[in-house]
Amino acid sequence: MRRTVAVTGIGVISCAGIGAGSFWDGLCRSVPEPEGTVPDFDPAAFLPPGQARRLDRVAQLGLAAAQLAMDGAGSERAGDPRRCGVVFGTGFGGLGSLEEQIRVHQRDGPRRVSAYTVPMVMPNAATAAIAARYGWQGPAETISTACAASTHAITAAARLVETGRCQVVVAGGAEAARTPGGLAAFSKAGAVSAAKAGRPFDLNRDGFVLAEGAAALILEDLAHARARGVPVLAVILGGASTCDAYHVTAPRPDGSAAAYCMELALADAGAAASDVSHVNAHGTGTGPGDAAEAEALWQVFGAAQPPVTSIKGATGHSLGASGAIEAVASVMAIASRLVPPTAGHDAPDPGIRPLDVVARHPRPAPDGLVLSNSFGFGGHNGSLVIGPPP
């Protein structure tokens, strides 16, 4: 029997805000974030000083997001620890620590390299730290599929709940790749905005703002959540994954594989395109990426386009964490019955398929489901279908 996957807690650390309330306020104000570094994030508010020093910033962000989500869901006492798990995504893991320890090695020699380098750098550090904090002994897995990583992580976590393997799973992602090397690499790839402003689907878009961030969702068997007496915020109804199989960085221009991913996710949810109230687009603000996603959306929805938003104008692009951050935004959109605006979108691009982009101000959300998309380098596509509580 396929179990219903409830969302009982959300936590987010983002350039748009820390914590669900501040994050949502930041999105709805539609103020573009020019920096990409989370303001006022203090690891000491979430971690003992000794542990913070032994973790890269990516794991600090992931643990903080998980703690916020767990506090909201009361999941520390969720039940059998062998049936509680963690699935997290990241694109780069501890890139900051890797760069720092290379500098130490070059400057001071191998004897000065930190003994904690490996656990700081390894991509599964956040997953392991979350599982250890709560003593959860079920599956603890890390997915690294570039910018689709945390969307894939949420889908994988939902499968664990659907099948009954787990009663509760912390799902999400974290990224802290805004390092000297990370910025240089993405700039050389032509992906970073020279204007230092994300403009999703806009005529004048020139790339994204590379950002750090993390988000976590508590996914739980609906029957288990009701037995615990905790509120249900939303349900994960379906998810899918495909690959463009086209190019190492560029998307397939016709959007066909991305469209297929959306169609599979809707089929997994038992839903039709007409059931979608709005789309939380990948919408990075790159020329080829936005054009390909617009093509894909037309293949799925045709002329009956639902409202489309991209929150990356406000959050920046946090790579492997972006899908989880957008899933949190989708849950909050359902709860508030509002579609957040697309910060930085001022002039529609006549050179791409026309979309009903929500801009400048939040828009009342019609009843229905939210389709959330993530498309990563390597052609990795992920889509989630999120619905209101039963």
C-alpha angles and dihedrals in degrees: 000000000000109000123216113252112223126194107222102165140023132192130179139181108189145146086252092058148310114258127017097278097049091042093054092047089052093051095047093050086059093213111159113237109226100183113051095211117108106247118229096005107155115183089201089070089065108022138046109253094247093054093045091057091054095051131074116236091257091063091042089056092046094050091048093051091047092050091052091050093046092049089055095048100037088226098150087092095039096133137256106025089212088065095048120086148172128226116179135170133213136163101207110009115202099359093149093055092046092054092045095051092048088055090049091051093049094045103037107014134248096299091068096054110115119258086222094059096107097049090044094050102039113106093227094059095105092047092050093046093051093049092048094048093056099031093238112165102183124097113327108186139165125208122199111187099139113248093353093058102104094039087055089046092055091048091050091047091050089055090055090055095041093055095045095244089120133026094197132018132181105220129181144081147256136207136181103168096133091113129129091264094042093051092047093049096049091044091053088049089058093239101114121086113249087203090055091233130105113226108180114205090350125139090237098045114138105171140299138295107248106233143178124227149125140214136185135193126196106225115195141171103264092227090050091050092050091049089054090048096232124146118259113224100185143327131247103228103174148345141187144186132207137161129230090214086201117101139354093245112359120082122237100271096221091056092224098137092045090050090050089052091054091047092051091049091051091048090049088053092048088239137131127225088252089062092066114103095188143341124240095208128207084234102162097171095245118134101236095034097055092043092052092047091050089053090050093049090053091051090054101038106019116196091337092080116176120219112286128207135178117196094193091095086068102031102033117226111300094183110211092017095050097087092055092046089051091047088056089050089051092052090050091047089056092048094048096035089229133118109220116232127252105249113218095023107125108137123035114230109242089198094071134055110288115255133185094242114187105227141174097000137033115265127214108259119231118227113278146072132315120232111204119194134199124180121182142191109279090044095279110162127190132176132182130195113210124185140184120272115280 
